[in-house]
Amino acid sequence: MLNIPQLVATELNIKLSQAHSALELLAEGATIPFIARYRKERTEGLDEIQLRDLAERYAYLTELEERKKTILEAIASQGKLTEELQAKILNCWQKTELEDLYLPYKTKRRTRATIAREKGLEPLAAWIQSLNQPGTQVTSLTEEAAKYLAEEKGVKTVEEALKGASDILAEGVSEKAELRAYLREYLMQQGSFTSRIKEEHPEGSTKYEMYRNFRAKVKEIASHNILALFRGEEEKILDVNLDFDEDVVSSYLESAEIKTKNPVIRDFYRAMLKDTFNRLMKVSLITEVRGDRKAYADLESIKTFESNLRELLLSAPAGMKPTLAIDPGFRTGCKVAVLDETGKFLEYQTIFPHQAAAQREQAGKTVKKLIEKYQIQLIAIGNGTASRETDEFVAEVLKTLERPPIKVMVNESGASIYSASEVAIAEFPDQDITVRGAISIGRRLQDPLAELVKIDPKSIGVGQYQHDVDQKLLKKKLDETVESCVNYVGVDLNTASKELLTFVSGMTPAVAKNVVNYRNEKGAFKNRRELLKVPKLGPKAFEQAAGFLRIRGGTNPLDNTAVHPESYSVVEAIARDLAVPLEGITQVSEKLRSLNLKKYVTDTVGEPTLRDIISELEKPGRDPRAEFKYATFKEGIKEIKDLVIGMELEGIITNVANFGAFVDIGVHQDGLIHISQLANRFVSDAKEIVKVGQVVKVRVLEVNEKLKRISLSMRSPDGENRPQNSSRQSPRSPTIKDLQTKFNRK
């Protein structure tokens, strides 16, 4: 059997001791964010990416080993397990190869070969097979086949007897692992996907126009093309085929299987091999290749979705400041919600600035009154229907103020999903669905991460073909992304929602609910140790969660840092040595940097952890997200019809796909920057240039009002690369790594 930890360590280029330590911690129930942050000594510094890769590969190989055991037992029970076969199975590293080896021994449904055996034709097949050797001397098969005629068994003619023997031999050939592996690889390397639009769909009538006469090599096809082809096929708009040279396949099978030069046997085998491929191998191999490419496309799509989600969740917060949130609307008016500096909902009004002049004037007075009453510092305007008109209206109001708040357009994707959700109903049972939407828009501006975790990531609008990919894998990877982001930033224990707390390391939904209930009953937490009084939050959960939870103004200043309680004694020792009170330890950065860390090393706290502690004390409670920036849309540009080719605009990246990036430029329809227009150089991956939430400057290339398509460019006309402002730099945090592609074709 495989030494799985050793194999994983070799594949990931890490030490065996690192693999063993990480796997032990995972088995003990430690989370990956906790291990990466607080167990660096145990793993010798493995980061989140390496830990997730290790966990995934270990799980895959463990599952493979379990499958091997099952297969070996099944074959042994049939009395057919040879030493050679056992060795092949034990040395198999790929699931596809393993299933190929098992194929001849699987319990089968009743096949043509089964029926032929029932008719007593297996000896005839064996006799013909014995003739497939060099130097065969035979002029006819009919004389031998005639011996097997039996009307009571349904063998009435020589042709029927030979056909039955051929069926038996064909099944044997179709189950040969080496043949299947070769042909599968041939289709992968030399095959092409082709498509055409069905005749009932005239030119220009579907979104699949580029696939009307499409061809791409299987090994080269882009992931988004695969998903589009399969979706078009599912919608019965496209006919999709996998084309390849069948003469090459025939030549290979004949060279591999025909050993004799005898024309009689050669002719029999040629016909049998043609039937083998067409009836027993072609469909299954094409299905496997399609499945392989679909799995690859799923992984690439999920990787893009994960990257976009990470950028969105880690968008720079505008800050916890008094906020006026507006969900725009024409006929039904604009819902205006007021939030305080903690995100608490205070009041709402409905205004009608887009109807009669008198109503617009009254709406302006209402907004001005709310701004002054609550000392509003931020105004969040949803970017849906009537957003630009509402933006202009608010701008008019702000011109009348001496110290106007900052006005920001906020992406409201998924806000309506949240508004109707059980979470929103539980949070605001007495409020209308539109008011809940406005509250969500405001909170997104204050702290995107805290609000977006309440929404199913698939509803946020940053995916690529997310409904077409493996949903189980998608959910797993997106949940990992949310978990990673939440723990990377840290959570305010006294303001966090149940949904946000659920993603904290060591927290389950039940424990998160208990934390909120305890907080509601007892008041704000005064220190981290108080968490141990929460029902069902035991020492293990406390160990995993405590370092990621923050308490502002608590009894221990270290509770508002990323220093884990298990290391408080070390910080206390440092404070004593520096002759400063614990409360002042964060005010002596120069002294901290000059410390001899070796003095504080213990059996459990090594230099890596000490360096993290010093870094945290230098910038206690620092939010790792970047400085807040926002786009300013061009005045007078509110609809597609207002756009002019060549116009330069500012916008914000709303989604990144493999083929380019989508940008909100304030006209209710995102424009597309094709990957070829992202820079004045070749770009292989759009994510290298742009991120979701990034503020960019673009130029209008093309506008199609009928199809609502806008083509944009970030290339500079003079051919020089110009830097674009980014909303933030992404931390080195894990995204899905294509292990299945790296180590095997699933």
ChimeraX attribute file (.defattr): number of C-alpha atoms within 10 A of each C-alpha:
attribute: neighborCount
match mode: 1-to-1
recipient: residues
	/A:1	11
	/A:2	14
	/A:3	9
	/A:4	17
	/A:5	21
	/A:6	15
	/A:7	16
	/A:8	21
	/A:9	19
	/A:10	13
	/A:11	13
	/A:12	13
	/A:13	10
	/A:14	16
	/A:15	15
	/A:16	15
	/A:17	15
	/A:18	20
	/A:19	26
	/A:20	16
	/A:21	16
	/A:22	26
	/A:23	19
	/A:24	14
	/A:25	17
	/A:26	15
	/A:27	10
	/A:28	10
	/A:29	13
	/A:30	20
	/A:31	18
	/A:32	25
	/A:33	27
	/A:34	23
	/A:35	23
	/A:36	21
	/A:37	22
	/A:38	24
	/A:39	23
	/A:40	20
	/A:41	19
	/A:42	20
	/A:43	22
	/A:44	17
	/A:45	17
	/A:46	21
	/A:47	18
	/A:48	20
	/A:49	17
	/A:50	21
	/A:51	23
	/A:52	19
	/A:53	19
	/A:54	23
	/A:55	17
	/A:56	17
	/A:57	22
	/A:58	19
	/A:59	13
	/A:60	17
	/A:61	20
	/A:62	16
	/A:63	12
	/A:64	18
	/A:65	20
	/A:66	10
	/A:67	15
	/A:68	22
	/A:69	13
	/A:70	12
	/A:71	20
	/A:72	17
	/A:73	13
	/A:74	17
	/A:75	18
	/A:76	13
	/A:77	10
	/A:78	9
	/A:79	9
	/A:80	12
	/A:81	15
	/A:82	11
	/A:83	9
	/A:84	8
	/A:85	15
	/A:86	17
	/A:87	11
	/A:88	14
	/A:89	22
	/A:90	15
	/A:91	13
	/A:92	18
	/A:93	17
	/A:94	17
	/A:95	19
	/A:96	16
	/A:97	20
	/A:98	20
	/A:99	16
	/A:100	17
	/A:101	21
	/A:102	20
	/A:103	15
	/A:104	17
	/A:105	15
	/A:106	12
	/A:107	8
	/A:108	9
	/A:109	7
	/A:110	8
	/A:111	12
	/A:112	17
	/A:113	21
	/A:114	17
	/A:115	15
	/A:116	24
	/A:117	18
	/A:118	12
	/A:119	19
	/A:120	18
	/A:121	26
	/A:122	20
	/A:123	12
	/A:124	23
	/A:125	23
	/A:126	13
	/A:127	14
	/A:128	20
	/A:129	16
	/A:130	10
	/A:131	18
	/A:132	18
	/A:133	14
	/A:134	11
	/A:135	11
	/A:136	16
	/A:137	13
	/A:138	11
	/A:139	11
	/A:140	11
	/A:141	16
	/A:142	13
	/A:143	10
	/A:144	14
	/A:145	22
	/A:146	18
	/A:147	11
	/A:148	21
	/A:149	19
	/A:150	14
	/A:151	10
	/A:152	8
	/A:153	13
	/A:154	13
	/A:155	20
	/A:156	14
	/A:157	16
	/A:158	18
	/A:159	14
	/A:160	18
	/A:161	27
	/A:162	24
	/A:163	20
	/A:164	25
	/A:165	27
	/A:166	28
	/A:167	25
	/A:168	24
	/A:169	21
	/A:170	25
	/A:171	23
	/A:172	13
	/A:173	22
	/A:174	20
	/A:175	19
	/A:176	15
	/A:177	18
	/A:178	13
	/A:179	18
	/A:180	20
	/A:181	14
	/A:182	14
	/A:183	20
	/A:184	19
	/A:185	15
	/A:186	15
	/A:187	21
	/A:188	23
	/A:189	14
	/A:190	13
	/A:191	21
	/A:192	21
	/A:193	21
	/A:194	20
	/A:195	21
	/A:196	20
	/A:197	23
	/A:198	13
	/A:199	9
	/A:200	8
	/A:201	13
	/A:202	10
	/A:203	11
	/A:204	10
	/A:205	9
	/A:206	14
	/A:207	11
	/A:208	17
	/A:209	16
	/A:210	13
	/A:211	20
	/A:212	19
	/A:213	11
	/A:214	16
	/A:215	17
	/A:216	17
	/A:217	18
	/A:218	21
	/A:219	15
	/A:220	11
	/A:221	15
	/A:222	17
	/A:223	20
	/A:224	17
	/A:225	18
	/A:226	20
	/A:227	21
	/A:228	17
	/A:229	24
	/A:230	17
	/A:231	17
	/A:232	20
	/A:233	18
	/A:234	12
	/A:235	9
	/A:236	11
	/A:237	20
	/A:238	25
	/A:239	17
	/A:240	19
	/A:241	17
	/A:242	19
	/A:243	17
	/A:244	17
	/A:245	12
	/A:246	13
	/A:247	9
	/A:248	12
	/A:249	18
	/A:250	15
	/A:251	11
	/A:252	14
	/A:253	21
	/A:254	16
	/A:255	10
	/A:256	10
	/A:257	15
	/A:258	20
	/A:259	17
	/A:260	17
	/A:261	15
	/A:262	18
	/A:263	13
	/A:264	16
	/A:265	23
	/A:266	18
	/A:267	13
	/A:268	16
	/A:269	25
	/A:270	17
	/A:271	12
	/A:272	20
	/A:273	25
	/A:274	17
	/A:275	18
	/A:276	23
	/A:277	23
	/A:278	12
	/A:279	14
	/A:280	17
	/A:281	21
	/A:282	18
	/A:283	12
	/A:284	15
	/A:285	19
	/A:286	19
	/A:287	13
	/A:288	17
	/A:289	21
	/A:290	19
	/A:291	14
	/A:292	18
	/A:293	23
	/A:294	19
	/A:295	19
	/A:296	20
	/A:297	23
	/A:298	25
	/A:299	24
	/A:300	22
	/A:301	25
	/A:302	26
	/A:303	21
	/A:304	23
	/A:305	29
	/A:306	25
	/A:307	24
	/A:308	25
	/A:309	26
	/A:310	24
	/A:311	23
	/A:312	21
	/A:313	25
	/A:314	27
	/A:315	27
	/A:316	24
	/A:317	21
	/A:318	19
	/A:319	18
	/A:320	17
	/A:321	18
	/A:322	23
	/A:323	32
	/A:324	30
	/A:325	31
	/A:326	33
	/A:327	31
	/A:328	29
	/A:329	21
	/A:330	16
	/A:331	11
	/A:332	11
	/A:333	18
	/A:334	26
	/A:335	22
	/A:336	27
	/A:337	27
	/A:338	24
	/A:339	24
	/A:340	19
	/A:341	14
	/A:342	15
	/A:343	21
	/A:344	14
	/A:345	17
	/A:346	11
	/A:347	14
	/A:348	19
	/A:349	16
	/A:350	18
	/A:351	23
	/A:352	23
	/A:353	24
	/A:354	20
	/A:355	11
	/A:356	10
	/A:357	11
	/A:358	11
	/A:359	14
	/A:360	16
	/A:361	14
	/A:362	15
	/A:363	23
	/A:364	19
	/A:365	14
	/A:366	16
	/A:367	18
	/A:368	18
	/A:369	12
	/A:370	18
	/A:371	22
	/A:372	12
	/A:373	9
	/A:374	16
	/A:375	17
	/A:376	21
	/A:377	20
	/A:378	24
	/A:379	27
	/A:380	28
	/A:381	29
	/A:382	28
	/A:383	24
	/A:384	19
	/A:385	14
	/A:386	21
	/A:387	24
	/A:388	24
	/A:389	17
	/A:390	23
	/A:391	22
	/A:392	14
	/A:393	17
	/A:394	20
	/A:395	13
	/A:396	12
	/A:397	17
	/A:398	19
	/A:399	10
	/A:400	10
	/A:401	12
	/A:402	7
	/A:403	10
	/A:404	19
	/A:405	17
	/A:406	14
	/A:407	20
	/A:408	21
	/A:409	23
	/A:410	22
	/A:411	21
	/A:412	20
	/A:413	18
	/A:414	20
	/A:415	27
	/A:416	17
	/A:417	16
	/A:418	22
	/A:419	23
	/A:420	15
	/A:421	15
	/A:422	11
	/A:423	15
	/A:424	20
	/A:425	16
	/A:426	9
	/A:427	12
	/A:428	16
	/A:429	12
	/A:430	10
	/A:431	13
	/A:432	13
	/A:433	19
	/A:434	19
	/A:435	24
	/A:436	25
	/A:437	27
	/A:438	29
	/A:439	31
	/A:440	30
	/A:441	31
	/A:442	32
	/A:443	30
	/A:444	25
	/A:445	28
	/A:446	26
	/A:447	19
	/A:448	21
	/A:449	24
	/A:450	21
	/A:451	24
	/A:452	24
	/A:453	20
	/A:454	20
	/A:455	20
	/A:456	14
	/A:457	20
	/A:458	17
	/A:459	15
	/A:460	17
	/A:461	17
	/A:462	25
	/A:463	22
	/A:464	23
	/A:465	17
	/A:466	18
	/A:467	11
	/A:468	15
	/A:469	19
	/A:470	16
	/A:471	13
	/A:472	8
	/A:473	13
	/A:474	23
	/A:475	15
	/A:476	10
	/A:477	20
	/A:478	23
	/A:479	17
	/A:480	20
	/A:481	22
	/A:482	23
	/A:483	21
	/A:484	22
	/A:485	23
	/A:486	24
	/A:487	20
	/A:488	20
	/A:489	19
	/A:490	22
	/A:491	23
	/A:492	17
	/A:493	25
	/A:494	18
	/A:495	18
	/A:496	19
	/A:497	20
	/A:498	20
	/A:499	18
	/A:500	23
	/A:501	30
	/A:502	20
	/A:503	24
	/A:504	28
	/A:505	26
	/A:506	23
	/A:507	18
	/A:508	17
	/A:509	14
	/A:510	13
	/A:511	20
	/A:512	24
	/A:513	19
	/A:514	17
	/A:515	26
	/A:516	21
	/A:517	15
	/A:518	17
	/A:519	17
	/A:520	11
	/A:521	9
	/A:522	9
	/A:523	11
	/A:524	15
	/A:525	20
	/A:526	17
	/A:527	19
	/A:528	23
	/A:529	12
	/A:530	9
	/A:531	21
	/A:532	13
	/A:533	11
	/A:534	17
	/A:535	14
	/A:536	14
	/A:537	21
	/A:538	13
	/A:539	11
	/A:540	12
	/A:541	19
	/A:542	18
	/A:543	18
	/A:544	22
	/A:545	25
	/A:546	23
	/A:547	27
	/A:548	26
	/A:549	23
	/A:550	26
	/A:551	23
	/A:552	18
	/A:553	12
	/A:554	15
	/A:555	13
	/A:556	15
	/A:557	18
	/A:558	29
	/A:559	26
	/A:560	25
	/A:561	22
	/A:562	25
	/A:563	27
	/A:564	21
	/A:565	18
	/A:566	13
	/A:567	17
	/A:568	15
	/A:569	10
	/A:570	17
	/A:571	20
	/A:572	16
	/A:573	13
	/A:574	20
	/A:575	19
	/A:576	13
	/A:577	10
	/A:578	14
	/A:579	11
	/A:580	15
	/A:581	11
	/A:582	16
	/A:583	11
	/A:584	12
	/A:585	24
	/A:586	19
	/A:587	14
	/A:588	14
	/A:589	14
	/A:590	9
	/A:591	10
	/A:592	20
	/A:593	13
	/A:594	8
	/A:595	14
	/A:596	9
	/A:597	16
	/A:598	10
	/A:599	9
	/A:600	15
	/A:601	15
	/A:602	10
	/A:603	6
	/A:604	11
	/A:605	18
	/A:606	17
	/A:607	16
	/A:608	17
	/A:609	21
	/A:610	19
	/A:611	13
	/A:612	15
	/A:613	21
	/A:614	21
	/A:615	16
	/A:616	17
	/A:617	23
	/A:618	18
	/A:619	13
	/A:620	20
	/A:621	19
	/A:622	14
	/A:623	13
	/A:624	15
	/A:625	18
	/A:626	15
	/A:627	13
	/A:628	13
	/A:629	18
	/A:630	20
	/A:631	22
	/A:632	16
	/A:633	19
	/A:634	14
	/A:635	10
	/A:636	11
	/A:637	16
	/A:638	20
	/A:639	14
	/A:640	21
	/A:641	12
	/A:642	9
	/A:643	19
	/A:644	14
	/A:645	13
	/A:646	13
	/A:647	11
	/A:648	17
	/A:649	19
	/A:650	18
	/A:651	24
	/A:652	27
	/A:653	26
	/A:654	22
	/A:655	26
	/A:656	27
	/A:657	22
	/A:658	19
	/A:659	17
	/A:660	20
	/A:661	25
	/A:662	23
	/A:663	27
	/A:664	23
	/A:665	25
	/A:666	26
	/A:667	22
	/A:668	17
	/A:669	17
	/A:670	23
	/A:671	27
	/A:672	23
	/A:673	26
	/A:674	18
	/A:675	22
	/A:676	17
	/A:677	22
	/A:678	23
	/A:679	19
	/A:680	16
	/A:681	12
	/A:682	10
	/A:683	15
	/A:684	12
	/A:685	14
	/A:686	21
	/A:687	18
	/A:688	9
	/A:689	17
	/A:690	21
	/A:691	28
	/A:692	27
	/A:693	27
	/A:694	23
	/A:695	24
	/A:696	23
	/A:697	20
	/A:698	26
	/A:699	21
	/A:700	20
	/A:701	17
	/A:702	16
	/A:703	18
	/A:704	11
	/A:705	12
	/A:706	7
	/A:707	8
	/A:708	13
	/A:709	15
	/A:710	21
	/A:711	20
	/A:712	28
	/A:713	23
	/A:714	23
	/A:715	20
	/A:716	15
	/A:717	10
	/A:718	7
	/A:719	10
	/A:720	11
	/A:721	14
	/A:722	12
	/A:723	11
	/A:724	14
	/A:725	12
	/A:726	19
	/A:727	26
	/A:728	21
	/A:729	14
	/A:730	16
	/A:731	13
	/A:732	9
	/A:733	16
	/A:734	21
	/A:735	22
	/A:736	22
	/A:737	16
	/A:738	14
	/A:739	15
	/A:740	17
	/A:741	14
	/A:742	9
	/A:743	12
	/A:744	14
	/A:745	18
	/A:746	16
